[in-house]
């Protein structure tokens, strides 16, 4: 058997926990499409519905409830393109995420319920991003997920009330942190970059002018490639417990 760079010998149950609709596709959509094509099972749990996120072409007077509904629909459509099994929303208020014990307990519950082999989130230490300051919800999401993984998710003495609900301890084998400035794993995702782009085009409230957006995404090729012959990568900080 010839293993891919992930070195996985069998199919995996993959759980993606991030802050907003569109985060999975923007942060690591080509990787997720690669994994879906390989036959792995992928589920999303998104902590907010992105009820405050809109671009300049989206009506600013839209209600948060209406925007929440639209972004649910956009995310499900994008996930279908990627090949995701299901999308779940915790619907916490956008922009106000705090990695407190209540949210940590909720993530532990999700981990024990879904029992992922591979858990995908984002790097909470990444204060800066290509667009300037990283969104505080991104950092909060990454922090609360990592805090939920260790030491809580795999231990019966943390949140014992979850045992009464029937959720037994579970520890993911690998944690893949996207949107990181300190990667230790790089995947060539050139083959699935068009799937990522097609998925992102479903997030109409976020991308603005479609042609300009396509050009921006096209320009994200590696420095050693060109617009005519592009190569694309996605990078992660991976922590393994195997």
Protein Blocks (a to p, Z undefined) as FASTA:
>chain_A
ZZdfkopabdcddddddfbehklmmmmmmmmmmmmmnopacddddfbgolmgccfklcfk
bcfklmmmmmmmmmmmmmmmnopabdcdekiaehiaccdfklmmmmmmmmmmnopabdcd
ddfklmbcfklpadfklmmmmmmmmmmmpmklmpckgokllmmnopacdddfbdcdehif
bdcbdcdfklmmmmmmmmmmmmmmlnmpmklmmmmmmmmpcfkbcfklccdddddddddf
ZZ
